[in-house]
Amino acid sequence: MRYTERLRTLREERSLTQESIAEVLTVSQRTYSDYESGRVRIPVDRLIKLAQFYNCSLDYISGASDIRRPYPGK
């Protein structure tokens, strides 16, 4: 699974809007939409913030693994 699909799935599992996730990342809804669609690559610091928010590993968010592990340290 591509990371863009994973981001959307994680967000939709919690019935969250792009706007609410954009607020978590302190970016505009448009910027988050661009991340989720793959038009813009998401910076690593924001990926880390999402991993913490969703409590899952970066490997899971990036699509490198389909095994959902908790974020390290939680």
PQR file of N, CA, C, O and H, with PARSE charges and radii, in Angstrom:
ATOM      1  N   MET A   1       0.847  -1.178   0.000 -0.4000 1.5000
ATOM      2  CA  MET A   1       0.000   0.000   0.000 -0.0000 2.0000
ATOM      3  C   MET A   1       0.891   1.239   0.000  0.5500 1.7000
ATOM      4  O   MET A   1       1.870   1.308   0.743 -0.5500 1.4000
ATOM      5  N   ARG A   2       0.553   2.197  -0.820 -0.4000 1.5000
ATOM      6  CA  ARG A   2       1.299   3.460  -0.860 -0.0000 2.0000
ATOM      7  C   ARG A   2       0.987   4.283   0.381  0.5500 1.7000
ATOM      8  O   ARG A   2      -0.076   4.146   0.987 -0.5500 1.4000
ATOM      9  H   ARG A   2      -0.242   2.141  -1.423  0.4000 1.0000
ATOM     10  N   TYR A   3       1.935   5.138   0.747 -0.4000 1.5000
ATOM     11  CA  TYR A   3       1.731   5.934   1.962 -0.0000 2.0000
ATOM     12  C   TYR A   3       0.540   6.876   1.822  0.5500 1.7000
ATOM     13  O   TYR A   3      -0.114   7.194   2.816 -0.5500 1.4000
ATOM     14  H   TYR A   3       2.798   5.249   0.255  0.4000 1.0000
ATOM     15  N   THR A   4       0.249   7.326   0.599 -0.4000 1.5000
ATOM     16  CA  THR A   4      -0.895   8.208   0.411 -0.0000 2.0000
ATOM     17  C   THR A   4      -2.204   7.479   0.745  0.5500 1.7000
ATOM     18  O   THR A   4      -3.106   8.047   1.359 -0.5500 1.4000
ATOM     19  H   THR A   4       0.780   7.067  -0.208  0.4000 1.0000
ATOM     20  N   GLU A   5      -2.285   6.231   0.335 -0.4000 1.5000
ATOM     21  CA  GLU A   5      -3.472   5.424   0.657 -0.0000 2.0000
ATOM     22  C   GLU A   5      -3.543   5.153   2.154  0.5500 1.7000
ATOM     23  O   GLU A   5      -4.623   5.164   2.746 -0.5500 1.4000
ATOM     24  H   GLU A   5      -1.552   5.769  -0.164  0.4000 1.0000
ATOM     25  N   ARG A   6      -2.394   4.911   2.755 -0.4000 1.5000
ATOM     26  CA  ARG A   6      -2.349   4.629   4.192 -0.0000 2.0000
ATOM     27  C   ARG A   6      -2.807   5.842   4.993  0.5500 1.7000
ATOM     28  O   ARG A   6      -3.552   5.703   5.963 -0.5500 1.4000
ATOM     29  H   ARG A   6      -1.518   4.902   2.274  0.4000 1.0000
ATOM     30  N   LEU A   7      -2.360   7.039   4.585 -0.4000 1.5000
ATOM     31  CA  LEU A   7      -2.776   8.264   5.277 -0.0000 2.0000
ATOM     32  C   LEU A   7      -4.291   8.427   5.231  0.5500 1.7000
ATOM     33  O   LEU A   7      -4.922   8.758   6.235 -0.5500 1.4000
ATOM     34  H   LEU A   7      -1.754   7.152   3.797  0.4000 1.0000
ATOM     35  N   ARG A   8      -4.859   8.193   4.071 -0.4000 1.5000
ATOM     36  CA  ARG A   8      -6.319   8.335   3.924 -0.0000 2.0000
ATOM     37  C   ARG A   8      -7.052   7.291   4.757  0.5500 1.7000
ATOM     38  O   ARG A   8      -8.040   7.600   5.423 -0.5500 1.4000
ATOM     39  H   ARG A   8      -4.347   7.924   3.255  0.4000 1.0000
ATOM     40  N   THR A   9      -6.567   6.061   4.718 -0.4000 1.5000
ATOM     41  CA  THR A   9      -7.201   4.990   5.485 -0.0000 2.0000
ATOM     42  C   THR A   9      -7.166   5.279   6.979  0.5500 1.7000
ATOM     43  O   THR A   9      -8.177   5.135   7.667 -0.5500 1.4000
ATOM     44  H   THR A   9      -5.765   5.809   4.177  0.4000 1.0000
ATOM     45  N   LEU A  10      -6.017   5.683   7.478 -0.4000 1.5000
ATOM     46  CA  LEU A  10      -5.897   6.006   8.903 -0.0000 2.0000
ATOM     47  C   LEU A  10      -6.858   7.121   9.296  0.5500 1.7000
ATOM     48  O   LEU A  10      -7.508   7.052  10.339 -0.5500 1.4000
ATOM     49  H   LEU A  10      -5.195   5.801   6.920  0.4000 1.0000
ATOM     50  N   ARG A  11      -6.943   8.144   8.457 -0.4000 1.5000
ATOM     51  CA  ARG A  11      -7.830   9.270   8.742 -0.0000 2.0000
ATOM     52  C   ARG A  11      -9.298   8.827   8.724  0.5500 1.7000
ATOM     53  O   ARG A  11     -10.069   9.173   9.618 -0.5500 1.4000
ATOM     54  H   ARG A  11      -6.415   8.199   7.610  0.4000 1.0000
ATOM     55  N   GLU A  12      -9.667   8.068   7.709 -0.4000 1.5000
ATOM     56  CA  GLU A  12     -11.066   7.656   7.570 -0.0000 2.0000
ATOM     57  C   GLU A  12     -11.490   6.648   8.635  0.5500 1.7000
ATOM     58  O   GLU A  12     -12.656   6.623   9.029 -0.5500 1.4000
ATOM     59  H   GLU A  12      -9.040   7.787   6.982  0.4000 1.0000
ATOM     60  N   GLU A  13     -10.559   5.818   9.105 -0.4000 1.5000
ATOM     61  CA  GLU A  13     -10.884   4.875  10.182 -0.0000 2.0000
ATOM     62  C   GLU A  13     -11.394   5.599  11.427  0.5500 1.7000
ATOM     63  O   GLU A  13     -12.186   5.057  12.198 -0.5500 1.4000
ATOM     64  H   GLU A  13      -9.612   5.839   8.785  0.4000 1.0000
ATOM     65  N   ARG A  14     -10.933   6.813  11.603 -0.4000 1.5000
ATOM     66  CA  ARG A  14     -11.319   7.599  12.781 -0.0000 2.0000
ATOM     67  C   ARG A  14     -12.369   8.656  12.463  0.5500 1.7000
ATOM     68  O   ARG A  14     -12.689   9.500  13.299 -0.5500 1.4000
ATOM     69  H   ARG A  14     -10.289   7.253  10.977  0.4000 1.0000
ATOM     70  N   SER A  15     -12.896   8.599  11.254 -0.4000 1.5000
ATOM     71  CA  SER A  15     -13.908   9.560  10.792 -0.0000 2.0000
ATOM     72  C   SER A  15     -13.438  11.002  10.950  0.5500 1.7000
ATOM     73  O   SER A  15     -14.196  11.877  11.369 -0.5500 1.4000
ATOM     74  H   SER A  15     -12.636   7.913  10.574  0.4000 1.0000
ATOM     75  N   LEU A  16     -12.170  11.231  10.607 -0.4000 1.5000
ATOM     76  CA  LEU A  16     -11.597  12.569  10.697 -0.0000 2.0000
ATOM     77  C   LEU A  16     -11.596  13.230   9.324  0.5500 1.7000
ATOM     78  O   LEU A  16     -11.559  12.552   8.297 -0.5500 1.4000
ATOM     79  H   LEU A  16     -11.554  10.521  10.267  0.4000 1.0000
ATOM     80  N   THR A  17     -11.637  14.543   9.316 -0.4000 1.5000
ATOM     81  CA  THR A  17     -11.565  15.293   8.069 -0.0000 2.0000
ATOM     82  C   THR A  17     -10.120  15.662   7.765  0.5500 1.7000
ATOM     83  O   THR A  17      -9.256  15.639   8.642 -0.5500 1.4000
ATOM     84  H   THR A  17     -11.666  15.094  10.150  0.4000 1.0000
ATOM     85  N   GLN A  18      -9.878  15.999   6.516 -0.4000 1.5000
ATOM     86  CA  GLN A  18      -8.552  16.491   6.158 -0.0000 2.0000
ATOM     87  C   GLN A  18      -8.236  17.753   6.945  0.5500 1.7000
ATOM     88  O   GLN A  18      -7.091  17.973   7.340 -0.5500 1.4000
ATOM     89  H   GLN A  18     -10.580  16.018   5.803  0.4000 1.0000
ATOM     90  N   GLU A  19      -9.237  18.574   7.170 -0.4000 1.5000
ATOM     91  CA  GLU A  19      -9.033  19.809   7.915 -0.0000 2.0000
ATOM     92  C   GLU A  19      -8.562  19.538   9.343  0.5500 1.7000
ATOM     93  O   GLU A  19      -7.684  20.235   9.851 -0.5500 1.4000
ATOM     94  H   GLU A  19     -10.167  18.396   6.849  0.4000 1.0000
ATOM     95  N   SER A  20      -9.142  18.527   9.990 -0.4000 1.5000
ATOM     96  CA  SER A  20      -8.736  18.240  11.370 -0.0000 2.0000
ATOM     97  C   SER A  20      -7.306  17.722  11.435  0.5500 1.7000
ATOM     98  O   SER A  20      -6.577  18.045  12.373 -0.5500 1.4000
ATOM     99  H   SER A  20      -9.856  17.961   9.578  0.4000 1.0000
ATOM    100  N   ILE A  21      -6.897  16.932  10.461 -0.4000 1.5000
ATOM    101  CA  ILE A  21      -5.513  16.442  10.441 -0.0000 2.0000
ATOM    102  C   ILE A  21      -4.566  17.585  10.083  0.5500 1.7000
ATOM    103  O   ILE A  21      -3.457  17.656  10.611 -0.5500 1.4000
ATOM    104  H   ILE A  21      -7.489  16.670   9.699  0.4000 1.0000
ATOM    105  N   ALA A  22      -4.987  18.465   9.203 -0.4000 1.5000
ATOM    106  CA  ALA A  22      -4.176  19.632   8.862 -0.0000 2.0000
ATOM    107  C   ALA A  22      -3.912  20.477  10.107  0.5500 1.7000
ATOM    108  O   ALA A  22      -2.815  21.013  10.267 -0.5500 1.4000
ATOM    109  H   ALA A  22      -5.889  18.407   8.774  0.4000 1.0000
ATOM    110  N   GLU A  23      -4.896  20.600  10.981 -0.4000 1.5000
ATOM    111  CA  GLU A  23      -4.716  21.349  12.224 -0.0000 2.0000
ATOM    112  C   GLU A  23      -3.670  20.683  13.117  0.5500 1.7000
ATOM    113  O   GLU A  23      -2.852  21.366  13.734 -0.5500 1.4000
ATOM    114  H   GLU A  23      -5.786  20.165  10.851  0.4000 1.0000
ATOM    115  N   VAL A  24      -3.696  19.357  13.187 -0.4000 1.5000
ATOM    116  CA  VAL A  24      -2.699  18.625  13.976 -0.0000 2.0000
ATOM    117  C   VAL A  24      -1.289  18.922  13.448  0.5500 1.7000
ATOM    118  O   VAL A  24      -0.345  19.073  14.224 -0.5500 1.4000
ATOM    119  H   VAL A  24      -4.360  18.803  12.687  0.4000 1.0000
ATOM    120  N   LEU A  25      -1.164  19.003  12.139 -0.4000 1.5000
ATOM    121  CA  LEU A  25       0.140  19.218  11.503 -0.0000 2.0000
ATOM    122  C   LEU A  25       0.494  20.695  11.358  0.5500 1.7000
ATOM    123  O   LEU A  25       1.595  21.035  10.925 -0.5500 1.4000
ATOM    124  H   LEU A  25      -1.931  18.881  11.509  0.4000 1.0000
ATOM    125  N   THR A  26      -0.426  21.555  11.714 -0.4000 1.5000
ATOM    126  CA  THR A  26      -0.296  23.010  11.541 -0.0000 2.0000
ATOM    127  C   THR A  26       0.037  23.389  10.092  0.5500 1.7000
ATOM    128  O   THR A  26       0.960  24.156   9.819 -0.5500 1.4000
ATOM    129  H   THR A  26      -1.320  21.279  12.066  0.4000 1.0000
ATOM    130  N   VAL A  27      -0.753  22.820   9.184 -0.4000 1.5000
ATOM    131  CA  VAL A  27      -0.688  23.167   7.769 -0.0000 2.0000
ATOM    132  C   VAL A  27      -2.113  23.461   7.311  0.5500 1.7000
ATOM    133  O   VAL A  27      -3.069  23.216   8.047 -0.5500 1.4000
ATOM    134  H   VAL A  27      -1.503  22.197   9.406  0.4000 1.0000
ATOM    135  N   SER A  28      -2.251  23.976   6.117 -0.4000 1.5000
ATOM    136  CA  SER A  28      -3.580  24.236   5.574 -0.0000 2.0000
ATOM    137  C   SER A  28      -4.222  22.921   5.121  0.5500 1.7000
ATOM    138  O   SER A  28      -3.539  21.920   4.904 -0.5500 1.4000
ATOM    139  H   SER A  28      -1.474  24.175   5.519  0.4000 1.0000
ATOM    140  N   GLN A  29      -5.527  22.948   4.988 -0.4000 1.5000
ATOM    141  CA  GLN A  29      -6.242  21.766   4.492 -0.0000 2.0000
ATOM    142  C   GLN A  29      -5.755  21.430   3.086  0.5500 1.7000
ATOM    143  O   GLN A  29      -5.623  20.257   2.736 -0.5500 1.4000
ATOM    144  H   GLN A  29      -6.082  23.761   5.165  0.4000 1.0000
ATOM    145  N   ARG A  30      -5.492  22.444   2.290 -0.4000 1.5000
ATOM    146  CA  ARG A  30      -5.018  22.244   0.921 -0.0000 2.0000
ATOM    147  C   ARG A  30      -3.669  21.518   0.915  0.5500 1.7000
ATOM    148  O   ARG A  30      -3.450  20.604   0.121 -0.5500 1.4000
ATOM    149  H   ARG A  30      -5.599  23.397   2.574  0.4000 1.0000
ATOM    150  N   THR A  31      -2.773  21.934   1.805 -0.4000 1.5000
ATOM    151  CA  THR A  31      -1.462  21.279   1.897 -0.0000 2.0000
ATOM    152  C   THR A  31      -1.630  19.823   2.293  0.5500 1.7000
ATOM    153  O   THR A  31      -1.002  18.940   1.710 -0.5500 1.4000
ATOM    154  H   THR A  31      -2.951  22.676   2.451  0.4000 1.0000
ATOM    155  N   TYR A  32      -2.484  19.568   3.293 -0.4000 1.5000
ATOM    156  CA  TYR A  32      -2.693  18.170   3.691 -0.0000 2.0000
ATOM    157  C   TYR A  32      -3.311  17.374   2.545  0.5500 1.7000
ATOM    158  O   TYR A  32      -2.933  16.227   2.310 -0.5500 1.4000
ATOM    159  H   TYR A  32      -2.995  20.285   3.767  0.4000 1.0000
ATOM    160  N   SER A  33      -4.246  17.971   1.842 -0.4000 1.5000
ATOM    161  CA  SER A  33      -4.844  17.299   0.692 -0.0000 2.0000
ATOM    162  C   SER A  33      -3.775  16.932  -0.334  0.5500 1.7000
ATOM    163  O   SER A  33      -3.808  15.851  -0.922 -0.5500 1.4000
ATOM    164  H   SER A  33      -4.553  18.904   2.033  0.4000 1.0000
ATOM    165  N   ASP A  34      -2.834  17.839  -0.540 -0.4000 1.5000
ATOM    166  CA  ASP A  34      -1.728  17.559  -1.463 -0.0000 2.0000
ATOM    167  C   ASP A  34      -0.854  16.416  -0.960  0.5500 1.7000
ATOM    168  O   ASP A  34      -0.369  15.618  -1.763 -0.5500 1.4000
ATOM    169  H   ASP A  34      -2.807  18.717  -0.063  0.4000 1.0000
ATOM    170  N   TYR A  35      -0.645  16.319   0.350 -0.4000 1.5000
ATOM    171  CA  TYR A  35       0.098  15.188   0.925 -0.0000 2.0000
ATOM    172  C   TYR A  35      -0.641  13.880   0.647  0.5500 1.7000
ATOM    173  O   TYR A  35      -0.065  12.902   0.171 -0.5500 1.4000
ATOM    174  H   TYR A  35      -1.039  16.967   1.002  0.4000 1.0000
ATOM    175  N   GLU A  36      -1.930  13.898   0.960 -0.4000 1.5000
ATOM    176  CA  GLU A  36      -2.725  12.675   0.859 -0.0000 2.0000
ATOM    177  C   GLU A  36      -2.890  12.207  -0.589  0.5500 1.7000
ATOM    178  O   GLU A  36      -2.998  11.008  -0.847 -0.5500 1.4000
ATOM    179  H   GLU A  36      -2.399  14.692   1.346  0.4000 1.0000
ATOM    180  N   SER A  37      -2.910  13.137  -1.515 -0.4000 1.5000
ATOM    181  CA  SER A  37      -3.067  12.782  -2.931 -0.0000 2.0000
ATOM    182  C   SER A  37      -1.737  12.423  -3.589  0.5500 1.7000
ATOM    183  O   SER A  37      -1.709  11.853  -4.680 -0.5500 1.4000
ATOM    184  H   SER A  37      -2.822  14.111  -1.305  0.4000 1.0000
ATOM    185  N   GLY A  38      -0.631  12.762  -2.915 -0.4000 1.5000
ATOM    186  CA  GLY A  38       0.683  12.480  -3.480 -0.0000 2.0000
ATOM    187  C   GLY A  38       1.217  13.586  -4.371  0.5500 1.7000
ATOM    188  O   GLY A  38       2.280  13.428  -4.972 -0.5500 1.4000
ATOM    189  H   GLY A  38      -0.653  13.225  -2.029  0.4000 1.0000
ATOM    190  N   ARG A  39       0.500  14.715  -4.472 -0.4000 1.5000
ATOM    191  CA  ARG A  39       0.988  15.837  -5.276 -0.0000 2.0000
ATOM    192  C   ARG A  39       2.233  16.463  -4.651  0.5500 1.7000
ATOM    193  O   ARG A  39       3.100  16.984  -5.353 -0.5500 1.4000
ATOM    194  H   ARG A  39      -0.363  14.844  -3.984  0.4000 1.0000
ATOM    195  N   VAL A  40       2.308  16.402  -3.318 -0.4000 1.5000
ATOM    196  CA  VAL A  40       3.453  16.940  -2.585 -0.0000 2.0000
ATOM    197  C   VAL A  40       3.918  15.867  -1.607  0.5500 1.7000
ATOM    198  O   VAL A  40       3.104  15.244  -0.925 -0.5500 1.4000
ATOM    199  H   VAL A  40       1.604  15.979  -2.748  0.4000 1.0000
ATOM    200  N   ARG A  41       5.218  15.657  -1.543 -0.4000 1.5000
ATOM    201  CA  ARG A  41       5.752  14.686  -0.575 -0.0000 2.0000
ATOM    202  C   ARG A  41       5.685  15.273   0.824  0.5500 1.7000
ATOM    203  O   ARG A  41       6.011  16.440   1.043 -0.5500 1.4000
ATOM    204  H   ARG A  41       5.880  16.163  -2.097  0.4000 1.0000
ATOM    205  N   ILE A  42       5.266  14.459   1.749 -0.4000 1.5000
ATOM    206  CA  ILE A  42       5.128  14.921   3.128 -0.0000 2.0000
ATOM    207  C   ILE A  42       6.495  14.908   3.806  0.5500 1.7000
ATOM    208  O   ILE A  42       7.208  13.907   3.735 -0.5500 1.4000
ATOM    209  H   ILE A  42       5.002  13.511   1.571  0.4000 1.0000
ATOM    210  N   PRO A  43       6.868  16.002   4.461 -0.5600 1.5000
ATOM    211  CA  PRO A  43       8.160  16.051   5.151  0.2800 2.0000
ATOM    212  C   PRO A  43       8.228  15.042   6.306  0.5500 1.7000
ATOM    213  O   PRO A  43       7.211  14.703   6.912 -0.5500 1.4000
ATOM    214  N   VAL A  44       9.418  14.582   6.590 -0.4000 1.5000
ATOM    215  CA  VAL A  44       9.625  13.557   7.611 -0.0000 2.0000
ATOM    216  C   VAL A  44       9.107  14.003   8.976  0.5500 1.7000
ATOM    217  O   VAL A  44       8.522  13.198   9.701 -0.5500 1.4000
ATOM    218  H   VAL A  44      10.244  14.857   6.098  0.4000 1.0000
ATOM    219  N   ASP A  45       9.308  15.263   9.339 -0.4000 1.5000
ATOM    220  CA  ASP A  45       8.844  15.708  10.652 -0.0000 2.0000
ATOM    221  C   ASP A  45       7.324  15.602  10.775  0.5500 1.7000
ATOM    222  O   ASP A  45       6.802  15.357  11.863 -0.5500 1.4000
ATOM    223  H   ASP A  45       9.783  15.917   8.751  0.4000 1.0000
ATOM    224  N   ARG A  46       6.626  15.786   9.672 -0.4000 1.5000
ATOM    225  CA  ARG A  46       5.163  15.654   9.708 -0.0000 2.0000
ATOM    226  C   ARG A  46       4.745  14.182   9.715  0.5500 1.7000
ATOM    227  O   ARG A  46       3.731  13.825  10.316 -0.5500 1.4000
ATOM    228  H   ARG A  46       7.050  15.985   8.789  0.4000 1.0000
ATOM    229  N   LEU A  47       5.519  13.337   9.052 -0.4000 1.5000
ATOM    230  CA  LEU A  47       5.247  11.900   9.125 -0.0000 2.0000
ATOM    231  C   LEU A  47       5.401  11.403  10.559  0.5500 1.7000
ATOM    232  O   LEU A  47       4.605  10.592  11.033 -0.5500 1.4000
ATOM    233  H   LEU A  47       6.343  13.627   8.564  0.4000 1.0000
ATOM    234  N   ILE A  48       6.418  11.892  11.237 -0.4000 1.5000
ATOM    235  CA  ILE A  48       6.634  11.509  12.636 -0.0000 2.0000
ATOM    236  C   ILE A  48       5.457  11.964  13.488  0.5500 1.7000
ATOM    237  O   ILE A  48       4.971  11.217  14.337 -0.5500 1.4000
ATOM    238  H   ILE A  48       7.064  12.551  10.852  0.4000 1.0000
ATOM    239  N   LYS A  49       5.006  13.182  13.258 -0.4000 1.5000
ATOM    240  CA  LYS A  49       3.871  13.705  14.016 -0.0000 2.0000
ATOM    241  C   LYS A  49       2.617  12.859  13.779  0.5500 1.7000
ATOM    242  O   LYS A  49       1.851  12.607  14.709 -0.5500 1.4000
ATOM    243  H   LYS A  49       5.401  13.789  12.569  0.4000 1.0000
ATOM    244  N   LEU A  50       2.411  12.424  12.542 -0.4000 1.5000
ATOM    245  CA  LEU A  50       1.261  11.568  12.234 -0.0000 2.0000
ATOM    246  C   LEU A  50       1.401  10.196  12.887  0.5500 1.7000
ATOM    247  O   LEU A  50       0.422   9.639  13.384 -0.5500 1.4000
ATOM    248  H   LEU A  50       3.033  12.628  11.786  0.4000 1.0000
ATOM    249  N   ALA A  51       2.617   9.652  12.887 -0.4000 1.5000
ATOM    250  CA  ALA A  51       2.845   8.359  13.535 -0.0000 2.0000
ATOM    251  C   ALA A  51       2.522   8.450  15.021  0.5500 1.7000
ATOM    252  O   ALA A  51       1.921   7.536  15.587 -0.5500 1.4000
ATOM    253  H   ALA A  51       3.412  10.105  12.484  0.4000 1.0000
ATOM    254  N   GLN A  52       2.920   9.550  15.651 -0.4000 1.5000
ATOM    255  CA  GLN A  52       2.596   9.746  17.061 -0.0000 2.0000
ATOM    256  C   GLN A  52       1.085   9.907  17.245  0.5500 1.7000
ATOM    257  O   GLN A  52       0.501   9.311  18.150 -0.5500 1.4000
ATOM    258  H   GLN A  52       3.407  10.292  15.191  0.4000 1.0000
ATOM    259  N   PHE A  53       0.465  10.703  16.398 -0.4000 1.5000
ATOM    260  CA  PHE A  53      -0.967  10.953  16.494 -0.0000 2.0000
ATOM    261  C   PHE A  53      -1.770   9.656  16.353  0.5500 1.7000
ATOM    262  O   PHE A  53      -2.684   9.395  17.135 -0.5500 1.4000
ATOM    263  H   PHE A  53       0.940  11.187  15.664  0.4000 1.0000
ATOM    264  N   TYR A  54      -1.421   8.852  15.350 -0.4000 1.5000
ATOM    265  CA  TYR A  54      -2.139   7.598  15.098 -0.0000 2.0000
ATOM    266  C   TYR A  54      -1.592   6.433  15.918  0.5500 1.7000
ATOM    267  O   TYR A  54      -2.149   5.336  15.882 -0.5500 1.4000
ATOM    268  H   TYR A  54      -0.679   9.065  14.715  0.4000 1.0000
ATOM    269  N   ASN A  55      -0.509   6.661  16.654 -0.4000 1.5000
ATOM    270  CA  ASN A  55       0.152   5.625  17.452 -0.0000 2.0000
ATOM    271  C   ASN A  55       0.477   4.385  16.619  0.5500 1.7000
ATOM    272  O   ASN A  55       0.088   3.264  16.944 -0.5500 1.4000
ATOM    273  H   ASN A  55      -0.056   7.552  16.683  0.4000 1.0000
ATOM    274  N   CYS A  56       1.207   4.637  15.531 -0.4000 1.5000
ATOM    275  CA  CYS A  56       1.675   3.521  14.702 -0.0000 2.0000
ATOM    276  C   CYS A  56       3.066   3.850  14.178  0.5500 1.7000
ATOM    277  O   CYS A  56       3.480   5.009  14.166 -0.5500 1.4000
ATOM    278  H   CYS A  56       1.524   5.549  15.267  0.4000 1.0000
ATOM    279  N   SER A  57       3.764   2.840  13.755 -0.4000 1.5000
ATOM    280  CA  SER A  57       5.150   3.011  13.317 -0.0000 2.0000
ATOM    281  C   SER A  57       5.230   3.761  11.985  0.5500 1.7000
ATOM    282  O   SER A  57       4.275   3.791  11.208 -0.5500 1.4000
ATOM    283  H   SER A  57       3.427   1.898  13.764  0.4000 1.0000
ATOM    284  N   LEU A  58       6.383   4.358  11.750 -0.4000 1.5000
ATOM    285  CA  LEU A  58       6.625   4.998  10.457 -0.0000 2.0000
ATOM    286  C   LEU A  58       6.628   3.975   9.325  0.5500 1.7000
ATOM    287  O   LEU A  58       6.227   4.284   8.204 -0.5500 1.4000
ATOM    288  H   LEU A  58       7.159   4.334  12.382  0.4000 1.0000
ATOM    289  N   ASP A  59       7.078   2.765   9.617 -0.4000 1.5000
ATOM    290  CA  ASP A  59       7.042   1.703   8.608 -0.0000 2.0000
ATOM    291  C   ASP A  59       5.611   1.450   8.146  0.5500 1.7000
ATOM    292  O   ASP A  59       5.362   1.241   6.959 -0.5500 1.4000
ATOM    293  H   ASP A  59       7.404   2.514  10.529  0.4000 1.0000
ATOM    294  N   TYR A  60       4.683   1.469   9.081 -0.4000 1.5000
ATOM    295  CA  TYR A  60       3.287   1.242   8.729 -0.0000 2.0000
ATOM    296  C   TYR A  60       2.741   2.409   7.902  0.5500 1.7000
ATOM    297  O   TYR A  60       2.110   2.198   6.867 -0.5500 1.4000
ATOM    298  H   TYR A  60       4.885   1.639  10.045  0.4000 1.0000
ATOM    299  N   ILE A  61       2.984   3.626   8.356 -0.4000 1.5000
ATOM    300  CA  ILE A  61       2.484   4.792   7.623 -0.0000 2.0000
ATOM    301  C   ILE A  61       3.081   4.859   6.229  0.5500 1.7000
ATOM    302  O   ILE A  61       2.380   5.168   5.265 -0.5500 1.4000
ATOM    303  H   ILE A  61       3.497   3.798   9.197  0.4000 1.0000
ATOM    304  N   SER A  62       4.368   4.573   6.115 -0.4000 1.5000
ATOM    305  CA  SER A  62       5.037   4.678   4.814 -0.0000 2.0000
ATOM    306  C   SER A  62       4.645   3.561   3.848  0.5500 1.7000
ATOM    307  O   SER A  62       4.896   3.659   2.647 -0.5500 1.4000
ATOM    308  H   SER A  62       4.937   4.322   6.898  0.4000 1.0000
ATOM    309  N   GLY A  63       4.034   2.508   4.372 -0.4000 1.5000
ATOM    310  CA  GLY A  63       3.667   1.378   3.527 -0.0000 2.0000
ATOM    311  C   GLY A  63       4.770   0.348   3.420  0.5500 1.7000
ATOM    312  O   GLY A  63       4.626  -0.635   2.693 -0.5500 1.4000
ATOM    313  H   GLY A  63       3.830   2.429   5.348  0.4000 1.0000
ATOM    314  N   ALA A  64       5.882   0.552   4.135 -0.4000 1.5000
ATOM    315  CA  ALA A  64       6.983  -0.415   4.116 -0.0000 2.0000
ATOM    316  C   ALA A  64       6.589  -1.705   4.823  0.5500 1.7000
ATOM    317  O   ALA A  64       7.175  -2.760   4.578 -0.5500 1.4000
ATOM    318  H   ALA A  64       5.999   1.351   4.726  0.4000 1.0000
ATOM    319  N   SER A  65       5.593  -1.613   5.702 -0.4000 1.5000
ATOM    320  CA  SER A  65       5.111  -2.788   6.429 -0.0000 2.0000
ATOM    321  C   SER A  65       3.589  -2.715   6.528  0.5500 1.7000
ATOM    322  O   SER A  65       3.008  -1.637   6.655 -0.5500 1.4000
ATOM    323  H   SER A  65       5.117  -0.756   5.901  0.4000 1.0000
ATOM    324  N   ASP A  66       2.968  -3.867   6.467 -0.4000 1.5000
ATOM    325  CA  ASP A  66       1.522  -3.942   6.668 -0.0000 2.0000
ATOM    326  C   ASP A  66       1.190  -4.348   8.101  0.5500 1.7000
ATOM    327  O   ASP A  66       0.022  -4.513   8.456 -0.5500 1.4000
ATOM    328  H   ASP A  66       3.440  -4.743   6.364  0.4000 1.0000
ATOM    329  N   ILE A  67       2.221  -4.506   8.914 -0.4000 1.5000
ATOM    330  CA  ILE A  67       2.023  -4.861  10.325 -0.0000 2.0000
ATOM    331  C   ILE A  67       1.949  -3.572  11.122  0.5500 1.7000
ATOM    332  O   ILE A  67       2.882  -2.769  11.139 -0.5500 1.4000
ATOM    333  H   ILE A  67       3.169  -4.372   8.626  0.4000 1.0000
ATOM    334  N   ARG A  68       0.822  -3.397  11.777 -0.4000 1.5000
ATOM    335  CA  ARG A  68       0.607  -2.166  12.538 -0.0000 2.0000
ATOM    336  C   ARG A  68       1.171  -2.314  13.941  0.5500 1.7000
ATOM    337  O   ARG A  68       0.613  -3.014  14.787 -0.5500 1.4000
ATOM    338  H   ARG A  68       0.063  -4.049  11.763  0.4000 1.0000
ATOM    339  N   ARG A  69       2.287  -1.640  14.166 -0.4000 1.5000
ATOM    340  CA  ARG A  69       2.926  -1.639  15.480 -0.0000 2.0000
ATOM    341  C   ARG A  69       2.743  -0.263  16.108  0.5500 1.7000
ATOM    342  O   ARG A  69       2.640   0.735  15.396 -0.5500 1.4000
ATOM    343  H   ARG A  69       2.740  -1.072  13.479  0.4000 1.0000
ATOM    344  N   PRO A  70       2.701  -0.204  17.437 -0.5600 1.5000
ATOM    345  CA  PRO A  70       2.570   1.115  18.076  0.2800 2.0000
ATOM    346  C   PRO A  70       3.812   1.969  17.853  0.5500 1.7000
ATOM    347  O   PRO A  70       4.909   1.465  17.614 -0.5500 1.4000
ATOM    348  N   TYR A  71       3.601   3.271  17.940 -0.4000 1.5000
ATOM    349  CA  TYR A  71       4.717   4.200  17.815 -0.0000 2.0000
ATOM    350  C   TYR A  71       5.706   3.906  18.952  0.5500 1.7000
ATOM    351  O   TYR A  71       5.285   3.738  20.097 -0.5500 1.4000
ATOM    352  H   TYR A  71       2.709   3.680  18.135  0.4000 1.0000
ATOM    353  N   PRO A  72       7.001   3.842  18.661 -0.5600 1.5000
ATOM    354  CA  PRO A  72       7.990   3.544  19.705  0.2800 2.0000
ATOM    355  C   PRO A  72       7.892   4.530  20.868  0.5500 1.7000
ATOM    356  O   PRO A  72       7.756   5.738  20.673 -0.5500 1.4000
ATOM    357  N   GLY A  73       7.963   3.989  22.064 -0.4000 1.5000
ATOM    358  CA  GLY A  73       7.942   4.834  23.244 -0.0000 2.0000
ATOM    359  C   GLY A  73       6.557   5.079  23.828  0.5500 1.7000
ATOM    360  O   GLY A  73       6.420   5.747  24.853 -0.5500 1.4000
ATOM    361  H   GLY A  73       8.073   3.008  22.222  0.4000 1.0000
ATOM    362  N   LYS A  74       5.545   4.546  23.187 -0.4000 1.5000
ATOM    363  CA  LYS A  74       4.184   4.718  23.733 -0.0000 2.0000
ATOM    364  C   LYS A  74       3.738   3.479  24.427  0.5500 1.7000
ATOM    365  O   LYS A  74       2.625   3.430  24.949 -0.5500 1.4000
ATOM    366  H   LYS A  74       5.656   4.003  22.355  0.4000 1.0000
TER
END
